[in-house]
């Protein structure tokens, strides 16, 4: 089992599956119901009550136009979250391209926002992020490329969005490099984790967004 599979397995082990396996949309389009993802250490029991599920934590970061953003700026919005760095020559270009496909599918939808965190804040300054965002045609009103304190960003990756199961404290030697995307619903619950390098996972993310924006779950 590779590191991505382990990461997904750790988060998935805490999934609370909703009652029922499928939803039927108009035109006989069948779409699956979406689980809740809870951290194992929370000790939460499986439940259909959203009030009992884990909620992502607050944050304070700076986006590509220099604005400070917090969790409150995304209240009532569904968010798609990832972690990358601009000079990455490995998985990040694939992740960015795939996330841009999701962005294009929901571009202009005021119910959905995207937050891409740099894991290399020492080098990925606001101007660097602005140039990178421009490369993908990202409108800052909907897709935020963010930087901040390294310890805060790494805490968010590991302890808030659950995209990495590695250990670390965000020190100089520490490094997070996860290809997982997290889907957070309008109430702050994690509803999906996706391998951002896999086409089928991107299709699943686009489908899950359709379900959540329809307000059926």
Backbone as a printed PyTorch tensor [residue, N CA C, xyz], in Angstrom:
tensor([[[  0.8490,  -1.1990,   0.0000],
         [  0.0000,   0.0000,   0.0000],
         [  0.8800,   1.2420,   0.0000]],

        [[  0.6600,   2.1610,  -0.9470],
         [  1.4930,   3.3510,  -1.0030],
         [  0.9990,   4.4120,  -0.0240]],

        [[  1.7350,   5.5270,   0.0460],
         [  1.4180,   6.5500,   1.0480],
         [  0.0500,   7.1710,   0.8160]],

        [[ -0.3350,   7.3260,  -0.4610],
         [ -1.6500,   7.9070,  -0.7580],
         [ -2.7500,   6.9880,  -0.2900]],

        [[ -2.5830,   5.6900,  -0.5840],
         [ -3.5970,   4.7250,  -0.1610],
         [ -3.7040,   4.6800,   1.3620]],

        [[ -2.5260,   4.7600,   2.0410],
         [ -2.5550,   4.7620,   3.5060],
         [ -3.2880,   5.9780,   4.0350]],

        [[ -3.0270,   7.1180,   3.3990],
         [ -3.6560,   8.3600,   3.8530],
         [ -5.1620,   8.2810,   3.6890]],

        [[ -5.5930,   7.7860,   2.5330],
         [ -7.0290,   7.6630,   2.2950],
         [ -7.6390,   6.6290,   3.2340]],

        [[ -6.8800,   5.5630,   3.5080],
         [ -7.4010,   4.5160,   4.3830],
         [ -7.5830,   5.0220,   5.7970]],

        [[ -6.6270,   5.8170,   6.2780],
         [ -6.7130,   6.3590,   7.6330],
         [ -7.9270,   7.2470,   7.7750]],

        [[ -8.1060,   8.1540,   6.7970],
         [ -9.2570,   9.0470,   6.8690],
         [-10.5470,   8.2790,   6.6450]],

        [[-10.4980,   7.3420,   5.6830],
         [-11.7030,   6.6020,   5.3530],
         [-12.1770,   5.7050,   6.4630]],

        [[-11.2550,   5.2970,   7.3390],
         [-11.6320,   4.4220,   8.4430],
         [-12.5910,   5.1090,   9.3860]],

        [[-12.5980,   6.4360,   9.3670],
         [-13.4870,   7.1700,  10.2550],
         [-14.7540,   7.6250,   9.5730]],

        [[-15.0180,   7.0980,   8.3760],
         [-16.1860,   7.5390,   7.6250],
         [-17.4700,   7.1030,   8.3060]],

        [[-18.4030,   8.0300,   8.3550],
         [-19.7430,   7.6930,   8.8380],
         [-20.6670,   7.6830,   7.6330]],

        [[-21.0800,   6.4990,   7.1920],
         [-21.8860,   6.3790,   5.9860],
         [-23.3420,   6.7290,   6.2870]],

        [[-23.9200,   7.5300,   5.4400],
         [-25.3150,   7.9020,   5.6070],
         [-26.2270,   6.7200,   5.2930]],

        [[-27.4360,   6.7460,   5.8480],
         [-28.3910,   5.6770,   5.5980],
         [-28.8110,   5.7160,   4.1380]],

        [[-28.7690,   4.5550,   3.4880],
         [-29.1540,   4.4890,   2.0810],
         [-27.9350,   4.5980,   1.1990]],

        [[-27.9500,   3.9080,   0.0660],
         [-26.7750,   3.8790,  -0.8030],
         [-26.8820,   4.8060,  -1.9930]],

        [[-28.0730,   5.2090,  -2.3970],
         [-28.2130,   5.9560,  -3.6380],
         [-29.2620,   7.0530,  -3.5200]],

        [[-29.0750,   8.0790,  -4.3380],
         [-30.0850,   9.1070,  -4.5450],
         [-30.5190,   9.0340,  -6.0000]],

        [[-31.7740,   9.3120,  -6.2650],
         [-32.2210,   9.3490,  -7.6500],
         [-32.6120,  10.7720,  -7.9890]],

        [[-31.9030,  11.3590,  -8.9430],
         [-32.1440,  12.7260,  -9.3760],
         [-33.1320,  12.7140, -10.5400]],

        [[-33.6550,  13.8870, -10.9410],
         [-34.5030,  13.9550, -12.1170],
         [-33.8230,  13.3330, -13.3240]],

        [[-34.6220,  12.8980, -14.2830],
         [-34.1460,  12.2550, -15.5030],
         [-33.4890,  10.9140, -15.1950]],

        [[-33.8800,  10.3090, -14.0770],
         [-33.4050,   8.9690, -13.7030],
         [-31.8970,   8.8970, -13.5370]],

        [[-31.2810,   9.9820, -13.1510],
         [-29.8380,   9.9890, -12.9200],
         [-29.5600,   9.5660, -11.4840]],

        [[-28.9280,   8.3950, -11.3230],
         [-28.6490,   7.8570,  -9.9880],
         [-27.2990,   8.3510,  -9.5070]],

        [[-27.2710,   8.9310,  -8.3220],
         [-26.0310,   9.4210,  -7.7330],
         [-25.9240,   8.8970,  -6.3110]],

        [[-24.7230,   8.4980,  -5.9330],
         [-24.5350,   7.9030,  -4.6200],
         [-24.5870,   8.9530,  -3.5230]],

        [[-24.9010,   8.5090,  -2.3250],
         [-24.8520,   9.4070,  -1.1800],
         [-23.4040,   9.5580,  -0.7300]],

        [[-23.1220,  10.6640,  -0.0740],
         [-21.7550,  11.0110,   0.2750],
         [-21.5310,  10.8120,   1.7730]],

        [[-20.4240,  10.1740,   2.1560],
         [-20.1520,   9.9430,   3.5860],
         [-19.6170,  11.1760,   4.2830]],

        [[-19.5450,  11.0860,   5.5860],
         [-18.8350,  12.0630,   6.4070],
         [-17.4950,  11.4500,   6.8020]],

        [[-16.4460,  12.2700,   6.8240],
         [-15.1270,  11.8000,   7.2390],
         [-14.7840,  12.4130,   8.5970]],

        [[-14.5430,  11.5500,   9.5690],
         [-14.2100,  11.9890,  10.9200],
         [-12.8380,  11.4400,  11.3110]],

        [[-12.0100,  12.2160,  12.0010],
         [-10.7120,  11.7000,  12.4360],
         [-10.8830,  10.5640,  13.4240]],

        [[-10.0170,   9.5550,  13.3200],
         [-10.1260,   8.3860,  14.1860],
         [-10.0430,   8.7480,  15.6590]],

        [[ -9.1550,   9.7110,  15.9600],
         [ -8.9350,  10.0320,  17.3750],
         [-10.1280,  10.7370,  18.0090]],

        [[-11.0600,  11.2060,  17.1840],
         [-12.2210,  11.9030,  17.7360],
         [-13.1560,  10.9410,  18.4610]],

        [[-13.0640,   9.6580,  18.1060],
         [-13.8820,   8.6630,  18.7760],
         [-15.3620,   8.8220,  18.4910]],

        [[-15.7040,   9.3920,  17.3340],
         [-17.1040,   9.6070,  17.0010],
         [-17.7390,   8.3340,  16.4490]],

        [[-18.9710,   8.1170,  16.8050],
         [-19.6930,   6.9640,  16.2950],
         [-20.3560,   7.3170,  14.9660]],

        [[-20.5950,   6.2930,  14.1630],
         [-21.3000,   6.5130,  12.9090],
         [-22.6940,   7.0360,  13.2050]],

        [[-23.0790,   8.0670,  12.4670],
         [-24.3650,   8.6870,  12.7460],
         [-24.8750,   9.4060,  11.5150]],

        [[-26.1790,   9.5160,  11.3950],
         [-26.7660,  10.3020,  10.3140],
         [-27.0030,  11.7330,  10.7530]],

        [[-26.6350,  12.0410,  11.9820],
         [-26.8250,  13.3790,  12.5270],
         [-25.5900,  14.2390,  12.2260]],

        [[-25.6790,  15.2040,  11.2730],
         [-24.5200,  16.0190,  10.9270],
         [-23.9450,  16.7710,  12.1120]],

        [[-24.7720,  17.0380,  13.1280],
         [-24.3040,  17.7690,  14.2880],
         [-23.2690,  17.0110,  15.0930]],

        [[-23.1550,  15.7040,  14.8740],
         [-22.1940,  14.8910,  15.6080],
         [-20.8860,  14.7070,  14.8550]],

        [[-20.7750,  15.2890,  13.6850],
         [-19.5870,  15.0780,  12.8660],
         [-18.5570,  16.1830,  13.0240]],

        [[-17.3320,  15.8070,  12.7470],
         [-16.1780,  16.6840,  12.8200],
         [-16.3490,  17.8990,  11.9100]],

        [[-15.8940,  19.0500,  12.3890],
         [-15.9300,  20.2930,  11.6130],
         [-14.5040,  20.8100,  11.4610]],

        [[-14.1270,  21.2080,  10.2540],
         [-12.7740,  21.7170,  10.0250],
         [-12.5500,  22.9790,  10.8520]],

        [[-11.2890,  23.2430,  11.1570],
         [-10.9590,  24.3450,  12.0510],
         [-10.8690,  25.6810,  11.3270]],

        [[-10.8300,  26.7370,  12.1040],
         [-10.6640,  28.0790,  11.5510],
         [ -9.2270,  28.2570,  11.0760]],

        [[ -9.0000,  29.2920,  10.2900],
         [ -7.6520,  29.5890,   9.8040],
         [ -7.5480,  31.0710,   9.4810]],

        [[ -6.3180,  31.5320,   9.2980],
         [ -6.0600,  32.9020,   8.8790],
         [ -4.9030,  32.8640,   7.8930]],

        [[ -5.1980,  33.1050,   6.6180],
         [ -4.2210,  32.9820,   5.5510],
         [ -4.3150,  34.1860,   4.6170]],

        [[ -3.3740,  34.2800,   3.6850],
         [ -3.3400,  35.3960,   2.7370],
         [ -3.4340,  34.8410,   1.3160]],

        [[ -4.3290,  35.3980,   0.5240],
         [ -4.5010,  34.8830,  -0.8360],
         [ -3.6380,  35.6210,  -1.8540]],

        [[ -3.8410,  35.3050,  -3.1360],
         [ -2.9650,  35.7800,  -4.2020],
         [ -3.0760,  37.2780,  -4.5010]],

        [[ -4.0630,  37.9350,  -3.9350],
         [ -4.1500,  39.3910,  -4.1120],
         [ -3.8130,  40.1240,  -2.8150]],

        [[ -3.3250,  39.3750,  -1.8350],
         [ -2.9010,  39.9810,  -0.5770],
         [ -3.9840,  40.1540,   0.4550]],

        [[ -5.1670,  39.6160,   0.2130],
         [ -6.2590,  39.7130,   1.1850],
         [ -6.1380,  38.6220,   2.2430]],

        [[ -6.4320,  38.9810,   3.4840],
         [ -6.4880,  37.9950,   4.5570],
         [ -7.8370,  37.3020,   4.5310]],

        [[ -7.8110,  35.9770,   4.5430],
         [ -9.0530,  35.2120,   4.5290],
         [ -9.0960,  34.2880,   5.7460]],

        [[-10.3040,  34.0300,   6.2160],
         [-10.5180,  33.1140,   7.3280],
         [-11.6590,  32.1750,   6.9770]],

        [[-11.9140,  31.2380,   7.8440],
         [-13.0090,  30.2890,   7.6130],
         [-14.3470,  31.0250,   7.4480]],

        [[-14.5130,  32.1480,   8.1250],
         [-15.7650,  32.8930,   8.0490],
         [-16.0760,  33.3710,   6.6290]],

        [[-15.0370,  33.5940,   5.8300],
         [-15.2460,  34.0390,   4.4540],
         [-15.8840,  32.9560,   3.5910]],

        [[-15.8890,  31.7250,   4.0930],
         [-16.4420,  30.6100,   3.3210],
         [-17.6820,  30.0190,   3.9950]],

        [[-18.2430,  30.7670,   4.9220],
         [-19.4500,  30.3080,   5.6120],
         [-20.5690,  30.0630,   4.6020]],

        [[-21.1560,  28.8860,   4.6760],
         [-22.2430,  28.5540,   3.7650],
         [-21.8060,  28.1190,   2.3880]],

        [[-20.4900,  28.0180,   2.1670],
         [-19.9750,  27.5960,   0.8660],
         [-19.3770,  26.2010,   0.9510]],

        [[-19.4750,  25.4800,  -0.1290],
         [-18.7890,  24.2010,  -0.2730],
         [-17.3740,  24.5130,  -0.7550]],

        [[-16.3690,  23.9170,  -0.1310],
         [-14.9940,  24.2170,  -0.5240],
         [-14.2490,  22.9520,  -0.9410]],

        [[-13.4060,  23.1220,  -1.9520],
         [-12.4870,  22.0750,  -2.3890],
         [-11.0900,  22.5560,  -2.0240]],

        [[-10.3410,  21.7080,  -1.3270],
         [ -9.0760,  22.1240,  -0.7270],
         [ -7.9380,  21.2300,  -1.2060]],

        [[ -6.7790,  21.8510,  -1.5140],
         [ -5.5900,  21.0570,  -1.8200],
         [ -4.3460,  21.7530,  -1.3020]],

        [[ -3.2090,  21.0320,  -1.3610],
         [ -1.9180,  21.5380,  -0.8940],
         [ -0.8780,  21.2520,  -1.9750]],

        [[ -0.0870,  22.2510,  -2.3350],
         [  0.8380,  22.1490,  -3.4690],
         [  1.9960,  23.1110,  -3.2350]],

        [[  2.9280,  23.1990,  -4.1890],
         [  3.8730,  24.3070,  -4.2110],
         [  4.2420,  24.6110,  -5.6550]],

        [[  4.5380,  25.8580,  -5.9400],
         [  4.6450,  26.3480,  -7.3130],
         [  5.7550,  25.6670,  -8.1000]],

        [[  6.9140,  25.4600,  -7.5010],
         [  8.0450,  24.9010,  -8.2370],
         [  8.0610,  23.3750,  -8.2780]],

        [[  7.0210,  22.7470,  -7.7910],
         [  6.9240,  21.2860,  -7.8100],
         [  6.9430,  20.7810,  -9.2540]],

        [[  7.8140,  19.8170,  -9.5130],
         [  7.9250,  19.2330, -10.8530],
         [  7.3480,  17.8200, -10.9070]],

        [[  6.7570,  17.3850,  -9.8170],
         [  6.2180,  16.0340,  -9.7650],
         [  4.7140,  15.9980,  -9.9420]],

        [[  4.0020,  15.7910,  -8.8200],
         [  2.5510,  15.6050,  -8.8930],
         [  1.7690,  16.9120,  -8.9750]],

        [[  2.3520,  18.0230,  -8.5350],
         [  1.5940,  19.2740,  -8.4470],
         [  1.0270,  19.7670,  -9.7770]],

        [[  1.7960,  19.7400, -10.8780],
         [  1.2090,  20.1740, -12.1490],
         [ -0.0150,  19.3500, -12.5450]],

        [[  0.0330,  18.0440, -12.2580],
         [ -1.1210,  17.1850, -12.5550],
         [ -2.2920,  17.5770, -11.6710]],

        [[ -2.0090,  17.7840, -10.3880],
         [ -3.0490,  18.1860,  -9.4490],
         [ -3.6770,  19.5170,  -9.8550]],

        [[ -2.8320,  20.4950, -10.1770],
         [ -3.3480,  21.8150, -10.5630],
         [ -4.2120,  21.7350, -11.8070]],

        [[ -3.7620,  20.9560, -12.7860],
         [ -4.5390,  20.7990, -14.0210],
         [ -5.8760,  20.1340, -13.7410]],

        [[ -5.8530,  19.0900, -12.9110],
         [ -7.1060,  18.3950, -12.5890],
         [ -8.0400,  19.2640, -11.7690]],

        [[ -7.4820,  20.0420, -10.8340],
         [ -8.3370,  20.9200, -10.0510],
         [ -8.9330,  22.0150, -10.9240]],

        [[ -8.1860,  22.4470, -11.9280],
         [ -8.7230,  23.4610, -12.8420],
         [ -9.9000,  22.9150, -13.6370]],

        [[ -9.9120,  21.5960, -13.8900],
         [-11.0520,  20.9750, -14.5710],
         [-12.3020,  21.0540, -13.6950]],

        [[-12.1050,  20.8190, -12.4030],
         [-13.2280,  20.9220, -11.4620],
         [-13.6900,  22.3760, -11.3870]],

        [[-12.7340,  23.2770, -11.3330],
         [-13.0440,  24.7160, -11.2870],
         [-13.8430,  25.1390, -12.5150]],

        [[-13.4160,  24.7000, -13.6850],
         [-14.1220,  25.0700, -14.9110],
         [-15.5390,  24.5130, -14.9290]],

        [[-15.7220,  23.3320, -14.3230],
         [-17.0560,  22.7170, -14.2860],
         [-18.0160,  23.5190, -13.4210]],

        [[-17.4830,  24.2650, -12.4300],
         [-18.3350,  25.0220, -11.5060],
         [-17.9630,  26.4960, -11.4480]],

        [[-17.2920,  26.9680, -12.4650],
         [-16.8690,  28.3600, -12.5150],
         [-18.0730,  29.2970, -12.4600]],

        [[-18.0120,  30.2710, -11.5670],
         [-19.1120,  31.2110, -11.4140],
         [-20.1920,  30.7640, -10.4660]],

        [[-20.0920,  29.5460,  -9.9450],
         [-21.0760,  29.0370,  -8.9840],
         [-20.7380,  29.5960,  -7.6090]],

        [[-21.5750,  30.4620,  -7.0940],
         [-21.2630,  31.1280,  -5.8270],
         [-21.4340,  30.2260,  -4.6090]],

        [[-21.8600,  28.9770,  -4.8300],
         [-21.9560,  28.0250,  -3.7310],
         [-20.6440,  27.2810,  -3.4990]],

        [[-19.7050,  27.3980,  -4.4480],
         [-18.4870,  26.5900,  -4.4120],
         [-17.2480,  27.4730,  -4.4500]],

        [[-16.2650,  27.1630,  -3.5930],
         [-14.9960,  27.8830,  -3.5750],
         [-13.8490,  26.8760,  -3.5430]],

        [[-12.6750,  27.3220,  -3.9580],
         [-11.4830,  26.4900,  -4.0040],
         [-10.3710,  27.1730,  -3.2090]],

        [[ -9.6410,  26.3780,  -2.4140],
         [ -8.5200,  26.9120,  -1.6380],
         [ -7.3020,  26.0280,  -1.8730]],

        [[ -6.2810,  26.5890,  -2.5230],
         [ -5.0360,  25.8660,  -2.7780],
         [ -3.9470,  26.4460,  -1.8870]],

        [[ -3.4450,  25.6280,  -0.9680],
         [ -2.4430,  26.0650,   0.0070],
         [ -1.0390,  25.7200,  -0.4700]],

        [[ -0.1240,  26.6750,  -0.4580],
         [  1.2630,  26.3360,  -0.7220],
         [  1.8840,  25.7060,   0.5180]],

        [[  2.6400,  24.6240,   0.3130],
         [  3.3580,  24.0040,   1.4210],
         [  4.8060,  24.5130,   1.4620]],

        [[  5.0780,  25.5040,   0.6190],
         [  6.4040,  26.1100,   0.5760],
         [  6.2860,  27.6330,   0.6880]],

        [[  5.7440,  28.0990,   1.8210],
         [  5.4810,  29.5340,   1.9640],
         [  6.7430,  30.3990,   1.9460]],

        [[  7.8870,  29.7880,   2.2240],
         [  9.1320,  30.5480,   2.1960],
         [  9.4220,  31.1050,   0.8020]],

        [[  9.0390,  30.3800,  -0.2240],
         [  9.3000,  30.7720,  -1.6050],
         [  8.0620,  31.2410,  -2.3620]],

        [[  6.8920,  30.7270,  -1.9910],
         [  5.6650,  31.0690,  -2.7060],
         [  5.0210,  32.3070,  -2.0760]],

        [[  5.5600,  33.4540,  -2.4460],
         [  5.0490,  34.7310,  -1.9550],
         [  3.7280,  35.0680,  -2.6400]],

        [[  3.1110,  36.1400,  -2.2040],
         [  1.8550,  36.5900,  -2.8220],
         [  2.0320,  36.8390,  -4.3210]],

        [[  3.0720,  37.5620,  -4.7770],
         [  3.2490,  37.7590,  -6.2250],
         [  3.4540,  36.4450,  -6.9850]],

        [[  4.1790,  35.5070,  -6.3750],
         [  4.3930,  34.2070,  -7.0120],
         [  3.0690,  33.4710,  -7.1530]],

        [[  2.2580,  33.5010,  -6.1180],
         [  0.9460,  32.8490,  -6.1680],
         [  0.0230,  33.5370,  -7.1660]],

        [[  0.1180,  34.8560,  -7.2620],
         [ -0.7120,  35.6000,  -8.2140],
         [ -0.4000,  35.1760,  -9.6410]],

        [[  0.8900,  35.0350,  -9.9550],
         [  1.2830,  34.6040, -11.2920],
         [  0.8240,  33.1750, -11.5610]],

        [[  0.9080,  32.3410, -10.5370],
         [  0.4870,  30.9450, -10.6760],
         [ -1.0300,  30.8600, -10.8810]],

        [[ -1.7670,  31.6540, -10.1330],
         [ -3.2300,  31.6640, -10.2770],
         [ -3.6370,  32.1140, -11.6720]],

        [[ -2.9070,  33.0810, -12.2030],
         [ -3.1970,  33.5820, -13.5470],
         [ -3.0160,  32.4820, -14.5840]],

        [[ -2.0470,  31.6340, -14.3760],
         [ -1.7690,  30.5180, -15.2880],
         [ -2.9770,  29.6130, -15.4380]],

        [[ -3.7520,  29.4950, -14.3770],
         [ -4.9220,  28.6140, -14.4080],
         [ -6.2310,  29.3800, -14.5380]],

        [[ -6.1390,  30.6570, -14.8130],
         [ -7.3450,  31.4590, -15.0150],
         [ -8.2230,  31.5390, -13.7880]],

        [[ -7.6050,  31.5420, -12.6080],
         [ -8.3640,  31.4990, -11.3600],
         [ -8.8690,  32.8780, -10.9640]],

        [[-10.1700,  32.9990, -10.8020],
         [-10.7910,  34.2180, -10.2970],
         [-10.7210,  34.1850,  -8.7740]],

        [[-10.0840,  35.2010,  -8.1900],
         [ -9.8900,  35.2130,  -6.7420],
         [-11.2090,  35.2160,  -5.9770]],

        [[-12.2930,  35.5650,  -6.6200],
         [-13.5900,  35.5230,  -5.9610],
         [-14.0190,  34.0860,  -5.6690]],

        [[-13.4010,  33.1300,  -6.3950],
         [-13.8110,  31.7410,  -6.2210],
         [-12.6480,  30.7880,  -5.9260]],

        [[-11.4740,  31.0530,  -6.4820],
         [-10.3300,  30.1600,  -6.2920],
         [ -9.1890,  30.9330,  -5.6510]],

        [[ -8.8800,  30.5680,  -4.4100],
         [ -7.8530,  31.2470,  -3.6300],
         [ -6.5790,  30.4040,  -3.5760]],

        [[ -5.4650,  31.0120,  -3.9530],
         [ -4.1510,  30.4130,  -3.7610],
         [ -3.5540,  31.1010,  -2.5440]],

        [[ -3.2840,  30.3390,  -1.4830],
         [ -2.9990,  30.9830,  -0.2050],
         [ -1.6430,  30.6020,   0.3820]],

        [[ -1.1210,  31.5310,   1.1710],
         [  0.1030,  31.3210,   1.9250],
         [ -0.1360,  31.7760,   3.3580]],

        [[  0.8740,  31.5460,   4.2060],
         [  0.7550,  31.9180,   5.6140],
         [  1.8950,  31.3030,   6.3890]],

        [[  1.7260,  31.2030,   7.6980],
         [  2.7350,  30.5670,   8.5240],
         [  2.8060,  29.0690,   8.2030]],

        [[  4.0160,  28.5620,   8.0460],
         [  4.1810,  27.1470,   7.6910],
         [  3.5290,  26.2270,   8.7140]],

        [[  3.7030,  26.5360,   9.9980],
         [  3.1120,  25.6860,  11.0270],
         [  1.5920,  25.6330,  10.9040]],

        [[  0.9830,  26.7620,  10.5330],
         [ -0.4680,  26.8130,  10.3700],
         [ -0.9120,  25.9970,   9.1610]],

        [[ -0.2250,  26.1460,   8.0550],
         [ -0.5830,  25.4200,   6.8360],
         [ -0.4470,  23.9110,   7.0430]],

        [[  0.6300,  23.4990,   7.6950],
         [  0.8470,  22.0740,   7.9100],
         [ -0.1490,  21.5020,   8.9150]],

        [[ -0.5230,  22.3210,   9.8900],
         [ -1.5680,  21.8890,  10.8280],
         [ -2.8760,  21.6570,  10.0940]],

        [[ -3.2030,  22.5620,   9.1930],
         [ -4.4410,  22.4290,   8.4320],
         [ -4.4380,  21.1540,   7.5920]],

        [[ -3.3210,  20.8660,   6.9400],
         [ -3.2320,  19.6700,   6.0950],
         [ -3.4370,  18.3980,   6.8980]],

        [[ -2.7900,  18.3370,   8.0680],
         [ -2.8010,  17.0980,   8.8490],
         [ -3.9810,  16.9830,   9.7990]],

        [[ -4.2980,  18.0650,  10.4850],
         [ -5.2530,  17.9990,  11.5800],
         [ -6.6380,  18.5380,  11.2500]],

        [[ -6.7300,  19.3590,  10.2190],
         [ -8.0240,  19.9350,   9.8780],
         [ -8.6540,  19.2340,   8.6750]],

        [[ -7.9340,  19.2090,   7.5560],
         [ -8.4950,  18.6390,   6.3290],
         [ -8.1770,  17.1640,   6.1360]],

        [[ -7.2910,  16.6080,   6.9660],
         [ -7.0040,  15.1670,   6.9790],
         [ -6.4520,  14.6370,   5.6660]],

        [[ -5.7450,  15.4750,   4.9050],
         [ -5.2190,  15.0230,   3.6170],
         [ -3.8690,  14.3220,   3.7490]],

        [[ -3.2530,  14.4010,   4.9210],
         [ -1.9650,  13.7420,   5.1410],
         [ -1.9590,  13.0530,   6.4900]],

        [[ -1.4290,  11.8170,   6.5050],
         [ -1.3240,  11.0880,   7.7700],
         [  0.1070,  11.0760,   8.2880]],

        [[  0.9440,  11.9650,   7.7690],
         [  2.3240,  12.0570,   8.2370],
         [  2.3810,  12.8180,   9.5500]],

        [[  3.4950,  12.6700,  10.2430],
         [  3.7040,  13.3810,  11.5000],
         [  4.6930,  14.5260,  11.2800]],

        [[  4.5400,  15.5920,  12.0470],
         [  5.4470,  16.7170,  11.9310],
         [  4.8920,  17.9350,  12.6280]],

        [[  5.7470,  18.9400,  12.7800],
         [  5.3400,  20.1440,  13.5030],
         [  5.4610,  21.4110,  12.6660]],

        [[  5.7100,  21.2490,  11.3620],
         [  5.8410,  22.4260,  10.5190],
         [  7.1770,  23.1300,  10.6650]],

        [[  8.1610,  22.4350,  11.2210],
         [  9.4860,  23.0280,  11.3850],
         [ 10.2010,  23.1300,  10.0380]],

        [[ 11.4090,  23.6810,  10.0450],
         [ 12.1520,  23.9030,   8.8090],
         [ 12.3750,  22.6080,   8.0320]],

        [[ 12.6110,  21.5170,   8.7360],
         [ 12.8910,  20.2430,   8.0810],
         [ 11.6230,  19.4970,   7.6850]],

        [[ 10.5030,  19.9000,   8.1880],
         [  9.2390,  19.2110,   7.9420],
         [  8.7260,  19.5100,   6.5360]],

        [[  8.0430,  18.5170,   5.9280],
         [  7.5020,  18.7350,   4.5880],
         [  6.2640,  17.8780,   4.3760]],

        [[  5.1950,  18.4930,   3.9030],
         [  3.9680,  17.7980,   3.5390],
         [  3.8300,  17.8370,   2.0270]],

        [[  3.6060,  16.6750,   1.4350],
         [  3.4490,  16.6190,  -0.0190],
         [  2.3410,  15.6260,  -0.3310]],

        [[  1.1030,  16.0740,  -0.2210],
         [ -0.0560,  15.2030,  -0.4030],
         [ -0.7570,  15.4940,  -1.7120]],

        [[ -1.1720,  14.4380,  -2.4080],
         [ -1.9170,  14.6120,  -3.6390],
         [ -3.4300,  14.5180,  -3.4240]],

        [[ -3.8490,  14.5140,  -2.1740],
         [ -5.2700,  14.3970,  -1.8680],
         [ -5.9910,  15.7420,  -1.8940]],

        [[ -7.1780,  15.7460,  -2.4580],
         [ -8.0850,  16.8810,  -2.3770],
         [ -9.1140,  16.5700,  -1.2900]],

        [[ -9.5410,  17.5970,  -0.5720],
         [-10.6050,  17.4320,   0.4240],
         [-11.8350,  18.2140,  -0.0150]],

        [[-13.0020,  17.6170,   0.1840],
         [-14.2750,  18.2740,  -0.1050],
         [-14.9650,  18.5750,   1.2170]],

        [[-15.2430,  19.8480,   1.4560],
         [-15.8520,  20.2990,   2.7070],
         [-17.2170,  20.9000,   2.4040]],

        [[-18.2460,  20.4400,   3.1000],
         [-19.5860,  20.9490,   2.8030],
         [-19.8170,  22.3160,   3.4450]],

        [[-20.9820,  22.8650,   3.2190],
         [-21.2910,  24.2250,   3.6670],
         [-21.3080,  24.3690,   5.1820]],

        [[-21.3840,  23.2480,   5.8970],
         [-21.3760,  23.2660,   7.3610],
         [-20.0060,  22.9450,   7.9420]],

        [[-19.0000,  22.7950,   7.0700],
         [-17.6530,  22.5400,   7.5440],
         [-17.3080,  21.0820,   7.7750]],

        [[-18.1710,  20.1450,   7.3320],
         [-17.8990,  18.7210,   7.4570],
         [-17.1100,  18.2300,   6.2500]],

        [[-16.1210,  17.3740,   6.4780],
         [-15.4030,  16.7610,   5.3630],
         [-16.2720,  15.6670,   4.7670]],

        [[-16.5350,  15.7660,   3.4600],
         [-17.4350,  14.8240,   2.7930],
         [-16.7380,  13.9740,   1.7420]],

        [[-15.4500,  14.2220,   1.5050],
         [-14.7390,  13.4000,   0.5420],
         [-13.2530,  13.6850,   0.5290]],

        [[-12.4620,  12.6470,   0.2170],
         [-11.0330,  12.7630,  -0.0310],
         [-10.7580,  12.0890,  -1.3610]],

        [[ -9.9670,  12.7320,  -2.2020],
         [ -9.7960,  12.2910,  -3.5860],
         [ -8.3340,  12.3700,  -3.9880]],

        [[ -7.8680,  11.3730,  -4.7330],
         [ -6.5220,  11.4000,  -5.2840],
         [ -6.5230,  12.3710,  -6.4670]],

        [[ -5.8540,  13.5010,  -6.2930],
         [ -5.8820,  14.5530,  -7.3030],
         [ -5.1230,  14.2590,  -8.5680]],

        [[ -4.4720,  13.0890,  -8.6370],
         [ -3.7430,  12.7180,  -9.8520],
         [ -4.5050,  11.7120, -10.7030]],

        [[ -5.6580,  11.2610, -10.2170],
         [ -6.4040,  10.2110, -10.9080],
         [ -7.6750,  10.7610, -11.5610]],

        [[ -7.8430,  10.4960, -12.8410],
         [ -8.9980,  11.0140, -13.5900],
         [-10.3230,  10.5460, -12.9950]],

        [[-10.4010,   9.2750, -12.5940],
         [-11.6480,   8.7520, -12.0390],
         [-12.0040,   9.4390, -10.7330]],

        [[-10.9800,   9.7940,  -9.9530],
         [-11.2270,  10.5000,  -8.7050],
         [-11.7350,  11.9180,  -8.9620]],

        [[-11.2420,  12.5400, -10.0020],
         [-11.7100,  13.8780, -10.3740],
         [-13.1620,  13.8170, -10.8290]],

        [[-13.5110,  12.7850, -11.5680],
         [-14.9060,  12.5960, -11.9830],
         [-15.8010,  12.4000, -10.7660]],

        [[-15.3020,  11.6490,  -9.7830],
         [-16.0770,  11.4210,  -8.5560],
         [-16.2680,  12.7240,  -7.7910]],

        [[-15.2330,  13.5510,  -7.7320],
         [-15.3340,  14.8440,  -7.0580],
         [-16.3630,  15.7370,  -7.7360]],

        [[-16.3240,  15.7920,  -9.0550],
         [-17.2880,  16.6120,  -9.7930],
         [-18.7110,  16.1160,  -9.5320]],

        [[-18.8820,  14.8040,  -9.4850],
         [-20.1950,  14.2210,  -9.2130],
         [-20.6640,  14.5370,  -7.7970]],

        [[-19.7500,  14.4230,  -6.8270],
         [-20.1140,  14.7000,  -5.4360],
         [-20.4850,  16.1710,  -5.2350]],

        [[-19.7960,  17.0540,  -5.9250],
         [-20.1450,  18.4770,  -5.8680],
         [-21.5520,  18.7080,  -6.3930]],

        [[-21.9190,  17.9730,  -7.4120],
         [-23.2590,  18.0990,  -7.9860],
         [-24.3100,  17.7380,  -6.9410]],

        [[-24.0440,  16.6790,  -6.1840],
         [-24.9800,  16.2480,  -5.1560],
         [-25.1140,  17.2890,  -4.0610]],

        [[-23.9730,  17.7860,  -3.5710],
         [-24.0060,  18.7510,  -2.4770],
         [-24.6440,  20.0690,  -2.8880]],

        [[-24.3470,  20.5380,  -4.0970],
         [-24.9190,  21.8160,  -4.5310],
         [-26.4170,  21.6960,  -4.7880]],

        [[-26.8660,  20.4690,  -5.0420],
         [-28.3060,  20.2640,  -5.2430],
         [-29.0600,  20.3210,  -3.9220]],

        [[-28.3090,  20.3040,  -2.8160],
         [-28.9420,  20.4260,  -1.5010],
         [-29.6570,  19.1730,  -1.0500]],

        [[-29.2980,  18.0230,  -1.6320],
         [-29.9730,  16.7770,  -1.2760],
         [-29.3550,  16.1020,  -0.0580]],

        [[-28.1730,  16.5620,   0.3620],
         [-27.5220,  15.9450,   1.5220],
         [-26.9530,  17.0230,   2.4280]]])
